[in-house]
Amino acid sequence: METTSGSIAENKKLGALMEQHEQNTDCQLKTVVADYKYGTAENFVACHRQGVVTHLGDAQDKTRQRGRYFRSGAF
């Protein structure tokens, strides 16, 4: 996890976060879960090449509906 200002492009942080996780846990990463801001073609391809299963929102999906699964009060 990394806290950044709102001006940082989150999608550019995935590789470094994955590497940091592996260093901190001394375990090979198998699965990545992140919101749609990480769901770029570049991130999908990078994870696939490393054999990492992705559960990323699709940054190109313009049809997604906010609040479709959980109301904001559920958090």
HUFEN-V665508 format. One record per residue. SS is DSSP state (h for helix, s for strand, l for the rest). OMEGA is omega in whole degrees, -180 to 180 (* if undefined). BURIAL is + if it has 16 or more other C-alpha atoms within 10 Angstrom, else -. Layout:
ss = [SS,SS]
omega = [OMEGA,OMEGA]
burial = [BURIAL,BURIAL]
This chain:
ss = [l,l,l,l,l,l,l,l,l,h,h,h,l,h,h,h,h,h,h,h,h,h,h,h,h,l,l,l,l,l,s,s,s,s,l,h,h,h,l,l,h,h,h,h,h,h,h,h,h,l,l,l,s,s,s,s,l,l,l,l,l,l,l,l,l,l,l,l,l,l,l,h,h,h,l]
omega = [177,176,-179,175,-179,-178,-179,177,-177,-175,180,-176,-171,-178,180,179,177,179,179,179,-179,178,-178,-175,-175,178,177,180,-180,-175,176,177,180,-179,-172,180,177,-172,178,178,180,-180,177,-179,-179,179,179,180,179,-180,-179,177,-178,169,-178,172,-179,-178,-179,-177,-178,-176,-177,-177,177,178,-177,-175,-179,173,-178,179,-179,-177,*]
burial = [-,-,-,-,-,-,-,-,-,+,+,-,-,+,-,-,-,+,-,-,-,-,-,-,-,-,-,-,+,-,-,-,-,-,-,+,-,+,+,+,-,-,+,+,-,-,+,-,-,-,-,+,-,+,-,+,+,+,-,-,-,-,-,-,-,-,-,-,-,-,-,-,-,-,-]
